[in-house]
Amino acid sequence: MSGTEEKKEEETRGRKAIELDREQIAKLASIHCSVDEIALIMNVSRDTIYRNYMDIVEQGRAKGKMGLRRKQWETAAKGNATMLVWLGKNWLGQTDEPQNPEDAKPLPWDDNF
C-alpha cells in the first residue's frame, strides 16, 4: 500500500492521517529500540508502527546489525583477542574444548570388576 493509499484509508476511518519521520524511525530501529519505544518516542500507538512502518523498522535494524558486525570485524582485525575468540566461536563453530575422535569412543565394558 502506498503512502497516499494509507492516508486515504486512515481518513476514511475518520482518523487524521499521520506522517511520521521515516528517517527518525530508521535511526531508532538501527540502535534496536523496540517497537514500543519507537511508538512512545514518535507519540503514536505501537499498532501505527506495526501497520505502517515495519518495513522501515526492519531496514533500520538490518543497518544497525551491519554496523555492529563491521565494528566487530574491525576490532578483531586490529588484534583484539577477545573479539577474535568470539567471532571464531560464533562464525566458525570453534570451541574451547578440542574434539578428539579417539575420545568419543565408548570405553570397553568388563563385567568382571
PyMOL commands that set and color helices and strands:
alter all, ss='L'
color gray80, all
select helices_A, chain A and resi 3-12+22-30+35-42+46-52+54-77+81-92+101-104
alter helices_A, ss='H'
color red, helices_A
deselect
rebuild
show_as cartoon
